[in-house]
C-alpha cells in the first residue's frame, strides 16, 4: 500500500510542478527537491591509473505535511554510475534500488509513529548523512554493503526538554532476498541526544541472518560542536568483511573546520579490523566544501584506501533544486 503512495505521488508531480516556484524547505506544506551530483574522480589502484564518476547521481526528495499530525517523505535514487542495478533490484531487500525510502509519520504530542520503507536505525554519524552528500572513498564497508533501507515501522518518543529522542523499530532484514517473503527481520533501539556541545546517535540492532540466528550490531556515534570546529567519532562492532557481520570493529574519527559560512575544510578516516580472519585496514582523506550560492556545493578531496591500495582525487558539484508545491 505504501508503494501505491509513491506511484500516485510520481503521477501527480507534473500537475504540481506547473505552478511550482523555487523556494526553501522551511515551514509547512509539500516540497520537491531534485538533487543532481557530478563527480570526476581519477584513481591510482595498486600503481595503475583509472577514472570513475565517483558518487555521480540523481536523487529526488518529495516530502511535507499532509495534515497537522500526518507527514510523508519519499526519496528516490534515479541514476548512479551503474543505474541498471537500481532497477534490477526492485522489490529486493538484499540490495539498494531506486526507492530509498517512502514512509508516513503520525505525530501526537511527544510521540511519533512511522510506517513504510525507512533507514534501519544503525550506523551512527556515518549513516545520518544523505547518500548524495557522501564521499565514497571515505566510507566504511558497512556503509557500502549493508542494505540499510528496509520496510517496517518505528515508534519514537521525545522528552519534553527536546534534548533526547528514543526509537524502537521493526524492519525486514537485508539478509533476505525479498522483504517479508524471506521471513527475516531486524529489531532496533536508538537514542539521539543533544546536550551542550555533545550530540549522540547510539543504536543497537538485532539483525536476523537466517531462521534462528540474530547478530547484535551496535553503533555509537558522537559529535562535539566546538564553534568553528566539529569533531566526531563513530564506533561500530561490525564489518561487512567478516563472515558473520559482527566479528569486527570499525572506528571512524572526523574533524571539520568552517572559517566562514561558505567554506568547510574536513578530514575523515577509518580503521577496520576483522576478528575471524585477522585482517586490518584503514582509509582516510581530506577535502573542502565551498558553497558559492544557495543550494550549490563545490567539493574536492584526496583520499587513500589501504584495503584496495587506491589513491583517489575527486572534484565535483552537488546542486539542490527545491520547489514549493503547496
Residue pairs with C-beta under 8 A, 6 or more apart in sequence:
2 102
2 103
2 104
2 115
2 116
2 117
2 151
3 99
3 102
5 72
5 74
5 102
5 104
5 116
6 74
6 76
6 99
6 102
9 62
9 74
13 32
13 62
16 30
16 32
16 325
16 326
17 32
17 323
17 325
20 32
20 323
20 324
20 325
21 323
21 324
22 321
22 322
22 323
22 324
23 31
23 322
23 323
23 324
24 322
24 324
25 31
25 33
25 322
28 64
28 65
29 64
29 65
29 324
29 325
29 326
30 62
30 63
30 64
30 65
30 66
30 325
30 326
31 61
31 62
31 63
31 64
31 322
31 323
31 324
31 325
32 60
32 61
32 62
32 322
32 323
32 325
33 60
33 61
33 62
33 320
33 321
33 322
33 323
34 58
34 59
34 60
34 320
34 321
34 323
35 58
35 59
35 60
35 61
35 132
35 318
35 319
35 320
35 321
36 57
36 58
36 59
36 318
36 319
36 321
37 55
37 56
37 57
37 58
37 59
37 132
37 316
37 317
37 318
37 319
38 53
38 56
38 316
38 317
39 52
39 53
39 54
39 55
39 56
39 314
39 315
39 316
40 51
40 53
40 54
40 314
40 315
40 316
41 51
41 52
41 53
41 54
41 137
41 312
41 313
41 314
41 315
41 316
42 49
42 50
42 51
42 312
42 313
43 49
43 50
43 51
43 52
43 310
43 311
43 312
43 313
44 50
44 310
44 311
45 308
45 309
45 310
46 308
46 309
46 310
47 309
52 81
53 81
54 81
54 135
54 136
54 312
54 314
54 316
55 132
55 134
55 135
55 136
55 316
56 79
56 80
56 81
56 316
57 77
57 78
57 79
57 80
57 81
57 131
57 132
58 77
58 78
58 79
59 75
59 76
59 77
59 78
59 100
59 130
59 131
59 132
60 75
60 76
60 78
61 73
61 74
61 75
62 73
62 74
62 75
62 76
63 71
63 72
63 73
63 74
64 71
64 72
64 325
64 326
65 71
66 72
69 106
69 107
69 108
70 104
70 105
70 106
70 107
71 104
71 105
71 107
72 102
72 103
72 104
72 105
73 101
73 102
73 103
73 105
74 99
74 101
74 102
75 99
75 100
75 101
75 102
76 98
76 99
76 100
77 86
77 96
77 97
77 98
77 99
77 100
77 131
78 86
78 98
79 86
80 86
85 95
85 97
86 96
86 97
86 98
87 97
87 98
88 97
89 95
89 96
89 97
90 97
90 98
90 99
91 97
91 178
91 179
92 177
92 178
92 179
93 147
93 150
93 151
93 172
93 173
93 174
93 176
93 177
93 178
93 179
93 182
94 147
94 174
94 175
94 176
94 177
95 147
95 174
96 147
96 149
99 117
99 149
100 117
100 119
100 131
100 149
101 116
101 117
101 118
101 119
101 149
102 116
102 117
103 114
103 115
103 116
103 117
103 118
104 114
104 115
104 116
105 112
105 113
105 114
106 112
106 113
106 114
107 113
110 157
110 158
110 159
110 160
111 155
111 156
111 157
112 155
112 156
112 157
112 158
113 153
113 154
113 155
113 156
114 153
114 154
114 155
114 156
115 152
115 153
116 151
116 153
117 149
117 150
117 151
117 152
118 149
118 150
118 152
118 154
118 169
118 171
119 127
119 148
119 149
119 150
120 146
120 148
120 149
120 150
120 169
120 171
120 174
120 186
120 188
120 205
121 154
121 167
121 169
121 188
121 189
121 190
121 203
121 205
122 146
122 148
122 188
122 203
122 205
122 217
122 219
123 142
123 143
123 146
123 148
123 203
123 219
123 221
123 234
123 236
124 201
124 202
124 203
124 219
124 220
124 221
124 234
124 235
124 236
124 252
125 201
125 221
125 222
125 223
125 232
125 234
125 252
125 254
126 139
126 140
126 142
126 143
126 221
126 234
126 252
127 143
127 148
127 219
128 201
128 221
132 318
133 318
134 143
135 268
135 285
135 287
135 299
135 301
135 303
135 314
136 144
137 283
137 285
137 301
137 303
137 305
137 310
137 312
137 314
138 268
138 269
138 270
138 283
138 284
138 285
138 301
138 303
140 236
140 239
140 250
140 252
140 270
140 272
141 239
141 240
141 241
141 250
141 272
142 236
142 238
142 239
142 240
142 250
144 240
145 240
146 174
146 240
146 245
147 174
148 174
150 171
150 172
150 173
150 174
150 179
150 186
151 171
151 172
151 179
151 180
152 169
152 170
152 171
152 172
152 185
152 186
153 169
153 170
153 171
154 167
154 168
154 169
154 170
155 167
155 168
155 169
156 165
156 166
156 167
156 168
157 165
157 166
157 167
158 164
158 165
158 166
159 165
163 193
163 194
163 195
164 191
164 192
164 193
164 194
165 191
165 192
165 193
166 189
166 190
166 191
166 192
167 188
167 189
167 190
167 192
168 188
168 189
169 186
169 187
169 188
169 189
169 190
170 185
170 186
170 187
170 188
171 185
171 186
171 188
172 179
172 180
172 182
172 184
172 185
172 186
173 182
173 184
173 185
173 186
173 207
173 208
173 209
174 207
175 182
175 184
175 207
175 208
175 209
175 210
176 182
176 183
176 184
183 211
184 208
184 209
184 210
184 211
185 208
186 205
186 206
186 207
186 208
187 205
187 206
187 214
188 203
188 204
188 205
188 206
189 203
189 204
189 205
190 201
190 202
190 203
191 200
191 201
191 202
191 203
192 199
192 200
192 201
192 202
193 199
193 200
194 200
197 224
197 225
197 226
198 222
198 223
198 224
198 225
199 222
199 223
199 224
199 225
200 220
200 221
200 222
200 223
201 219
201 221
201 222
202 219
202 220
202 221
203 218
203 219
204 216
204 217
204 218
204 219
205 216
205 217
205 218
206 214
206 215
206 216
206 217
207 214
207 215
207 216
207 217
207 245
208 214
209 215
209 244
209 245
215 238
215 244
215 245
215 246
216 237
216 246
217 236
217 237
217 238
217 245
217 246
218 236
218 237
218 238
219 234
219 235
219 236
220 234
220 235
220 236
221 232
221 233
221 234
221 235
222 232
222 233
223 230
223 231
223 232
223 233
224 230
224 231
224 232
228 257
228 258
228 259
229 255
229 256
229 257
230 254
230 255
230 256
230 257
230 258
231 253
231 254
231 255
232 252
232 253
232 254
232 255
233 251
233 252
233 253
233 254
234 250
234 251
234 252
234 254
235 249
235 250
235 251
235 252
236 249
236 250
237 246
237 248
237 249
238 245
238 246
238 248
238 249
238 250
239 245
239 247
239 248
239 249
239 250
239 272
239 273
239 274
241 248
241 272
241 274
241 277
241 279
242 248
242 274
242 275
242 276
242 277
243 276
243 277
244 276
247 274
247 275
247 276
248 272
248 273
248 274
248 275
248 276
249 272
249 273
249 275
250 270
250 271
250 272
251 270
251 271
251 272
252 268
252 269
252 270
252 271
253 268
253 269
253 270
254 266
254 267
254 268
254 269
255 266
255 267
255 268
256 264
256 265
256 266
256 267
257 264
257 265
257 266
258 264
258 265
259 265
261 291
262 290
262 291
262 292
263 288
263 289
263 290
263 291
264 288
264 289
265 286
265 287
265 288
266 286
266 287
266 288
266 289
267 284
267 285
267 286
267 287
268 284
268 285
268 286
269 282
269 283
269 284
269 285
270 282
270 283
270 284
271 280
271 281
271 282
272 280
272 281
272 282
272 307
273 279
273 280
274 280
281 305
281 306
281 307
282 306
283 303
283 304
283 305
283 306
283 307
284 303
284 304
285 301
285 302
285 303
285 304
285 312
286 301
286 302
286 303
287 299
287 300
287 301
287 302
287 303
287 314
288 299
288 300
288 301
289 297
289 298
289 299
290 297
290 298
290 299
291 297
291 298
292 298
295 319
295 320
295 321
295 322
296 317
296 318
296 319
296 320
297 317
297 318
297 319
298 316
298 317
299 314
299 315
299 316
299 317
299 318
300 314
300 315
300 316
301 312
301 313
301 314
302 311
302 312
302 313
302 314
303 311
303 312
303 314
304 310
304 311
304 312
305 312
